Amino acid sequence: MSETARTVLVTGASRGIGAATAVRLRRDGWTVATAERSTGVDLREPLAAAAAVDALDRIDALVCNAGTIVRKSLFDTTFDD
């Protein structure tokens, strides 16, 4: 690793795969920032996503793990869902 710590933004890190990923990256020496609804960052809102990125001095990697379940057919799903 270089002298400057690498920074990663992990979305959906409140539990499951996202949480495990954040733990592993920290163990491997990364500076880990997280963005998830449990901490008040709702990535469905474009301004919230932009604020999560703007809060960091740098991002060397991004783990896009945030997700949601919509119980509709793909053809019945809208952007608002």
N, C-alpha and C positions, 0 to 999 in steps of 0.2 A: 504494500500500500504506500502511496505517496505521503509526503509530510502533511498534506492537507487531508483531513478526514473527508471521506466521500459521504454525500448526503442523498438519501432516498426518501421519497414520499410514497407511503403505502396507504392506499384507500381501502376502506372496508376492514380495518385492522382491529375492530372491537372484539372479534371472536373468530374461531375456526381457522381457516387457511390464512387469512389476513393477519391474525394475531400471531400465529406460528411463524409466518414469514418475517414479521417485525422482530420477533424474539431472535430468530436465527441471524438476521442481518445485524442486529445490535451485537450479538455474540461474535460476529465476524468483523466487528470494528466499524461498522457504518454508523453515521449519525442518522437516526430514523425519526422522521416526522410522520404523523398519521392524520388522516382525515376520515371521520366516520360520524354518522348521525348521533351516536352515543356521546360524542363530545361537542355536539352542536353544529357540526359541519354537514349540511344536507347537500350532497353533490348533485342532486336533481336541480338545484338552483345555480344557474351559471355564475352569478356574482359570488356565491359561497365557494365555488370551485376556484374562481380567480383569486379570491382572498386567501385560500389555502396555499396557492402557489406563490402569491405575492409576499406572504409572510416569511418566506425563506430567502436567504441570501443567494443560495445556489441549489440546483437539483442535478445530481449526476445520474440518477435513475428514478424511474417511476414504476410502481407496481399497481396496476389497475385491477383491484380485486373487489371493489364495491359492486354490489348487485342487489337486485330485488326480484321478487316473484310476482308475476301478474298472471292470474288464473283465468286467462282468456286465450282464445285461438290467436295465433300470430296475425291473422287477417282481420281480427276484431280489435286489435291493440292499437291505441293511439299514442301520440307523443306524451299527452297528459297522463297516461297510465303510468 
